[in-house]
Amino acid sequence: MLEVRSPFSSDAIEEKAVFVLHFKMEKLVFIYTYGCQMNVHDSEKIRGVLSEKGYKTAETPEEADLIVFNTCAIRAKAEQKFYSQLGRIKFLKQANKDLKIAVAGCAAQDAKQKIFRRAPYVDYVIGPRNIQSLPELLLDSRGLFVTENPEIAEQEFPAQRDSATKAWITIMYGCNNFCTYCIVPYTRGREVSRPSNSILAEIGQLVNKGYREVTLLGQNVNSYRSDTDFPGLLRLIDRSGIHRVRFVTSHPRDLSADLIKALSDLPSLCEHIHLPLQSGSDKILSAMNRRYTYADYLARVTGLRNSVPGISITTDVIVGFPGETEEDYELTVRALQEIEFDGLFAFKYSRRNGTRAGELDDQLSEEQKNDRLNRLLPLQEEITLRKNRLLEGLVLEVMVEGPSDSDPSRLTGRTRSNKIVTIPDSGEEEGALVRVEIRLARPHSLEGVRADLVPAPV
């Protein structure tokens, strides 16, 4: 879960709010972002759309003329964080009557008019398919834009990107899968795919600007369908000149032999795939409407590993789904032990109104869900550490991303298999591709040194 928020307390904001009002020279926007990679990229698009109307990015919310909450509704915790922060900035509106507050994203699409009733100081509510309406909204005193907007795949969005070397690229919008626990089809709409020429033009512009890596985004990229299918799109992108290509997220049901072949054949495709399992129990997978069995999933993993040696496979798991017995949970534990994923995002089931799973009677207690999650995480940590240790002594390509958050004397980057690596800072710039000898494995990262800087043995 990724959340961008102000480092300032509400008290600090309140002390500065009136002072800042006297020194306004330009229009500024501050964006809170909650949720997945798609929301992060949506915030980049919001900044891009607003920049065309003269807005620049505010460092703090008390400086802003416009505050945007780009929200998530997938899990209750993310929604609660948004509402809590929304309440904390209410006084800014009281101090500055000209301040505008917008709620965007999945929670906006889900709650609609309820947000105005819950927080009357909100000015605009904007669904995830209505980013292009933001400048139009700003002309009105209050507005609601939550249309389905089936034309979104044909619309082009400017983006102010967080990185100058790697970029998110939306290739499709929406979801048709209707997993019983998931609210996304109701908040992001039905699937629509961008034309391949639009995607290739965007990537071509990035290549010309010096970008080294793109990550293709879609709720289920495997179901991309436009003038070509997803493996066909990957083959076109491979000829674009971009050095690294990643994609998220893949639905196991739609992981075709042709996609596995593309992963094996195309030099730009990184040796990593995120393939959500969700449960090792066929009973629970059926109740989730995932439309594959554990045997189906295992066969796809076997195909990936046979075709792409060294591929890193990460996954999602939900524990505590309604009706999950201890036996069902143990099947998930056994799946982790059998498959040995490189990484795991594990979540407690979150009941969401409007979903079929939310209406089931056999909901588990928070105590049961917490217990199962707390038993699962240490198991995966052991597996990840064991797999990472197999990389010690190898020389791997690493793309530098910038200074390490934990140690400013070191740089951090990623391997093609999406492993985080830190190296001593010897002046490499963001985006540099370096050969690194892995010296030490940790559960969540690797440490290494530049292979070309290692002294030759005497």
N, C-alpha and C positions, 0 to 999 in steps of 0.2 A: 504494500500500500504506500503510495507516494503522496505526501502532503506538503504544500508550500505555504508557509505562514510567516507572519511578522515576528521578529525576535523581540518586539517591544510589548511590554505589559499594557493593559488598558489604562493603568494609572499614568504611565509614561506618555501614552498617546494623548490623554486628556490634558496633560500639562502643556504639550506642544501645539495642540490643535489650533487654538485661537491665534497664537504667534505666527504660525505658518500662513494663515489666511492673508496676512498683510503683505506677503511677498510673492504672490502668484504672478508668474511671468508667462506660463504656458499651460496647456491642458495636460493633466497627468492621470494615468490609470494605474491602479494597484489590483493585482489578480491573486486570489487565493485558489489553489488548485488541489482537488482531492481526487483520488482514484487511480485509474490505470494509465498506461502509455497513451491511449486514445485521448484521455482528458488532458494530459500534458501537451500533446500536439494540438488539441483544440484551443488551449490557452495560447499557444504560439500563433494560431490563426486569428484569435481574438485580438492579440496585440497587433498583428499585421493589418487586419481590417481597420482597427482604430487608428493606426499610424497614418493611414491614408486620409484620415479626418483631422490630422494634426495632433494626435495624442502621443505622448511619450510615457515611458514607464516610470512610475513613482518608486522610490526606494522604500517608503513606509506608507501605511494607509492614511496617516494624518495629513500627508502632503497631497493626497489625491483629490481630483475633481470627480472621479468615477471609481467606484470599487466594484469589482466583479467577483462573485463566488462561482467558480466552475466546479460543479458538484458531482458526487457519485451517489448512487442509490443501490448498489449491488449488495452491500452489507450494511446492517443497521449502525455499526460503529462509525463508518464514514459519514453517514447521514447525521448522526448525533454530533460529530465534531463540527460539521458545517453549521448546524443550528446553534451550537454553543458559541462559535466564533461570530456568527451573525448577531447574536444577542450582545456580545461584548463590544461591538462597534456602533451600537445604537446611538450612543452619546455624541459620536462624531456628526451624525445627522442633526442632532440638536444644536451643536455648536456651529454648524455650517449648513444653512438652509439651501445652499446651491449644490451641495454634494448629492450625487446620484448613486444609488446602489442597485446593482443588477444581480439576479440569481440566474445562472445558466447551468446547462448540463442535465444529467439524468434525474436528479431530484427535482429540478424545475419542471421537466416533462411529466414526472410522476405526480407531483403535488398541484401544479398549475395554480388556480386561484386560491388554493389553501395557503400558499405562501403569503399572499397579501393579507389574508385574515390573521395569520399567525404573527406576521411582522409587517404592520401597516406602513412602516418607514421604507420598505422596499419599493423601488420605482419600476423595475422591469423584471419580467420573468421570461426566460428565453430557452427553448428546447435545444438539444444538441444539433438538430438539423436546421437551425435558424440563425446561425452565427452571422450570415450575410445581412440579416435584418437589424443588426445592432446599430449601425449609423442612423437608420430610419427611426428606430426607437428613441434615439437620443433627441429627436426633434419634438417628441411628445413629452408631456409631464408624467405620464404613466403608460405602461403597455404590456401586453401579453402576446408572445409569439411562440406557439408550440405546435405548429402545423407539421404534417407528415413530410412535406417537401420532397416528393419523389424525384425532383429535378436536381437534387444535391450532387449527384454523381457527375453532372454536366457543368457544375459551377467551379470556378477557379478561385482559390483563396490565397492571398499573400500571407506569408508567415514570417514572423520575427523569431528566428530559431535561437535556442539556448546555446547551441554549439556551432562552431565554425567548421567542423570537420566531420560530424556525423549527424544524420537527419532522420526524422520520422517521415514516412510517406503513406498517406491514407490511400488504399487501393479500392476499398469498398466500405459501405456503410450498412448498419443494421444486421439482423440475424433472423433466420427462419427456423431455428432448431427447437425452440420452446422446451428447453430443459425445465423440469418442473420446479426447480428451486430458483430459477433465474428470471429477473425482471427486465433484462436487456431488450427482448423483442418488443416490449411495451414502451420502453423509453427511447430506444434508438431506431425503432421501426423495422420494416421489412428490408431484405437484402437488395441493395443496388450497387453495381460495380462501375468504377470509372473506366472510360475507354483507355485502351493501352497507349494510344498516342499522347494522351494527356499526361499519363504517368511517366512515359519516356521523356516527354518534354521537360517535366519538372526535374527528373533525375539529370538530364543533360545540362540544365542550368546549374545544378549543384556541382556537377563534375567540373564545369567551367570556372566555378568559384573555388575549386580546390578541395571539395568534400571527398572523403575517402570511403565513407560507409553510409548505407541507408538501411533502415529497418521498415519493412512493409507492414502496414497495420490493417487489420480487419478482425471482426469478431470471430470469423472462421475463414481465414485466407484460402483454405482449400476449396471453398465453394465459389471462389471468384469466377464470374462468367461475364465476359463482355464480347469483344470481337475475337477473343481467344480464351483459353482456360488458364488456370494458374501455372501449370508447368510451362505452357507456351509463353506466358508473360515473363517467367523467370528466364527463359532462353533469350527473349528480346532484351531484357535488362542486362544479361551477361555480356551483351555486345555493346553496352552503353559507355564503357570505360570506367565505371565505378569499381573500386578495388574489392570492397566487401559488401555482401548482401545478406541481411537477416530477415526473418519474418515471424510475426506472432498474430494470432494464435492458430494452431492447427487442430481441427477436430479429428480424432482417431478414425471415426467412421469413414471420412473422406480422404484418408491418406492413401493415395493411389500408388500403384507400381510405377507409373510415369513420373510422379513427384519424387519418389525414392531414386529413380534413375537420374532425374535432374540434379538432385543433391550429390549424386556420385559423379556426374559428368561435368558440371559447370564450375569452372575455377573460381568464380566470384562468390559462389554460395558458401557461407561459413558452415563448419562442421558442428552445427548445434541445432537442435529442434526442441521447442517446448510443446509437449504433447500431454494435455491434461487427462489423467486417468480417472480421478474423482473417487473411485471406490474399487476394491478388489472383489467385491461381492456381486455376482450376477443379479441377485434379487434386488439389491440397492441400485445397480446400474439401470435395471428395468424401471424401477420406481422413479428414477431421475429422468427417464426418457432419453437416455444417452444413445440407444440403438446400436450398441455393440456389446459383446461379452468380454470377459477377461481373456478368454482364449483368443478372441479376435485381436484384442489389444496386444497381447504377447506376440502374436504372429507378425504384427507390424513392427514391433520393436526388433524382433529377430531379423526381419528383412532390412531394416535400417542398418543394423550393426554388421550384417553380412555385406552390404553394398557400400557402406561408408565407414571403413575402419577408423576407430578412434572418435566416432561421433559422440558428442555430449548430449544426453537426453535429460531434460528436466520436466517436472510435472506439477500438477495441482491435485490436491486431495481434500475432500470434505469429510469431516468426521461428525457423527451425531445427527445424520440425516434421519427424518422421521421413520421409525420402524427398524432402525439399525440395531441389531442384537450384538452381544459380545462376540458371537460367532462370525457375524458379518464383519465386525471390526477386525477380528483376527485374520480374516481373508485379506484385508487391506495391508495388515502388517506383513503377511506372507508375500504379498505382491512386491512390497518394497524390498524384502530380503531376496526375492528371486530375480527381480529386474535390476536392482542396484542402480537407481537413478543418480545422476551427478548432482542434482539439487532438487529441492522440494519446497513448494509453497503450500502449506497446510492451513486449513481454516476450519473453524467451527461452523456448522450449519447455522445460517442466519435466516430466520423466518421473515419473509417479505409478503406483505399484503398484495393480493392480486395474482399470486402464483398458485399453481395447483398444490404444491407441497405445503404451502402455508395454510391450506385448508384441511390437511390431514390431522387426525385425532392423536396419533401415537407420537407426539412430539417428545423429545428427550429433554431432561433437565439440564440446566447450565452446568451443574456439578458433573453429570455424566460426560457432557461434551468436553469440559475442561480436562477431566481425567484422561480421556482418550487422546486428546491433543498433546497433553504433557507426556504421555508415554510414547507417542509417535515421533516427536521431534528429536529426542536423543538418539533414537535408532537411526534416523536419517543422517544425523550429524556424524555418527560413526562411519556410515557408509561413504559419505562425501569425503571425509578425511582419508579413508582407506584408498579411495579412487584417486584423490589428489596426490597422495604419496607415490603413486605409480608414475607421476610426471617428474619427480625429482631426478635431476641429471639430464633431462631432455632439453634441447634447444628449440624454442617456440617463437613464432612471430607474434609480437605484441604491438598493438596500436596505442600510443600514448594519449591519455585523456586529460592529464593535468596533474597538479600537485595532489598528494595523498592527504585526505582529510585528517588522518590520525598522526601523520609525521611529515611536516613541511619540507624535510630534507630529502624526501623520496617522491617519486612520481608514481602514478597509478595508470594502468592501462588494461586492455583485455586481449586474450588470445582469440584466435578464430573460433575456438570451441566455447567462448564466452566465460572463460575463467579470469577472475580479477588477479592482476599481478602488480606488485610494487617493485620498483628498482631505484637505486641511488640516482639522484638528480645530477646529470652531467650535461645539462643544457638542452635536452631534447625539447622540441616544441610540440604543442598539441597537434595530433594527427600524424606524428612521425611513426614510421613502421620500423621496429628494431628487432633484432634477434636476441633473445634472452635465454640464458641458461637458468633453469629452475633449481634453486638451492634448498628451499624449505617450503613444505606444504602445511597449510593450516586448514581448518574446516571450511572457511569462507573465502580464502584467498591464498595466493602463492607469493613467495619472495624469490627474486632472482637478480642477476647481474647481466649487463650487456655482454653478449658472447664475444663480440669483437674487441671488447676491452679487457677480457680475461688474459692475464699473462701466460705465455707459453711455458710449459713445464721445462725445468732445467735438466 
